[in-house]
Amino acid sequence: MGGLAEAVGLSPSGLTRAIERLERRGLVHRVACQEDRRGAMAELTVEGTALLQAADVTHAATLHRLLLDRLSAAESAQISRVCQRLFGQEATGCPAPTGGEEDGESTLPARGGRTDRHDEPDGDNRHT
């Protein structure tokens, strides 16, 4: 569970306390690690899985309402391209492209680079 503690940003003792609370609620149970008898893994119960799935739906809807629904189709497409570049694949949770550039060429600068393409109304592309 040391790896899980690091992944969620808790100390090992903090994770142990959190797992104990989740166990009391019937959301997880501990499974002995076969490779290292000193260790244990936390496994979601059926109830824990159902709660996680319900939270995921609520979380996704909230993200859409607060962030993604406020973007234009072009902005959504640009975010999708950024997510694909960052994750190296079709990124889950990022909006699917809904239009924009037909040739697939990104308006984003190359890594570490800059672009002269701006959406300034007066066409002034100078950087200030």
C-alpha positions in Angstrom: 0.0 0.0 0.0 3.1 2.2 0.0 2.7 2.8 -3.7 -1.0 3.8 -3.2 -0.1 6.2 -0.4 2.4 7.9 -2.6 -0.1 8.0 -5.6 -2.8 9.7 -3.5 -0.4 12.0 -1.6 -0.8 10.5 1.9 1.7 9.2 4.4 1.6 5.5 4.9 0.0 6.0 8.3 -2.5 8.4 6.8 -3.4 5.9 4.1 -3.8 3.1 6.7 -6.3 5.3 8.6 -8.2 6.1 5.4 -8.4 2.4 4.4 -9.6 1.5 7.9 -12.4 4.0 7.6 -13.3 2.7 4.1 -13.3 -0.9 5.5 -15.7 0.1 8.3 -18.0 1.4 5.7 -17.8 -1.8 3.7 -16.2 -0.1 0.6 -12.8 -1.9 0.6 -11.2 -4.9 2.1 -7.5 -5.8 2.4 -6.0 -8.6 0.4 -2.6 -10.1 1.4 0.1 -9.5 -1.1 1.3 -12.9 -2.5 4.8 -11.6 -3.4 5.4 -10.0 0.0 3.5 -11.4 3.0 4.3 -8.3 5.0 2.2 -6.2 2.5 -1.4 -5.8 1.7 -3.5 -4.4 -1.1 -6.7 -2.6 -0.9 -9.5 -3.9 -3.1 -12.8 -2.3 -3.7 -15.9 -4.2 -2.7 -19.0 -4.3 -4.9 -20.4 -1.4 -2.8 -17.2 0.5 -3.2 -17.2 0.0 -6.9 -20.8 1.2 -7.2 -20.0 4.3 -5.1 -16.9 5.1 -7.2 -19.0 4.8 -10.4 -21.7 7.1 -9.1 -19.0 9.6 -8.0 -17.4 9.4 -11.5 -20.7 10.3 -13.1 -21.2 13.3 -10.8 -17.6 14.4 -11.1 -17.7 14.3 -14.9 -21.0 16.2 -15.1 -19.6 18.9 -12.7 -16.4 19.2 -14.8 -18.5 19.7 -18.0 -20.7 22.2 -16.3 -18.0 24.3 -14.7 -15.3 24.0 -17.4 -16.0 22.3 -20.7 -19.5 23.7 -21.4 -18.0 27.2 -21.3 -15.7 26.6 -24.2 -16.4 27.1 -27.9 -16.1 24.1 -30.3 -12.7 25.4 -31.4 -11.5 25.7 -27.8 -12.7 22.2 -27.0 -10.9 20.8 -30.1 -7.7 22.5 -29.0 -7.9 21.1 -25.5 -8.5 17.7 -27.0 -5.3 18.0 -29.1 -3.3 19.2 -26.1 -4.6 16.2 -24.0 -3.7 13.8 -26.8 -0.2 15.3 -27.0 0.3 15.1 -23.2 -1.0 11.5 -22.9 0.2 10.2 -26.2 -3.2 8.8 -27.1 -6.9 9.6 -27.1 -7.3 11.1 -23.7 -10.2 10.0 -21.5 -12.1 12.8 -20.0 -11.1 15.4 -22.6 -13.7 16.7 -24.9 -13.8 15.1 -28.3 -13.0 17.4 -31.3 -16.3 18.9 -32.5 -15.0 20.9 -35.5 -12.2 23.3 -36.3 -9.3 22.7 -38.5 -10.0 20.1 -41.2 -6.4 19.3 -42.0 -5.6 18.3 -38.4 -2.7 20.8 -38.2 -2.4 22.2 -34.7 -2.4 25.9 -34.0 -0.3 25.1 -30.9 3.4 25.9 -30.9 5.9 23.1 -31.1 7.3 22.1 -27.7 9.1 25.1 -26.3 8.2 27.2 -29.4 5.9 30.1 -30.1 3.4 30.7 -32.8 2.5 33.9 -34.6 -1.2 32.9 -34.9 -3.4 34.9 -32.5 -7.0 35.7 -32.3 -6.5 39.4 -31.8 -9.2 41.5 -33.4 -6.8 44.0 -34.9 -4.5 41.4 -36.4 -1.5 42.7 -34.4 0.6 39.7 -33.7 3.4 41.4 -31.8 4.2 39.8 -28.4 4.2 42.3 -25.5 
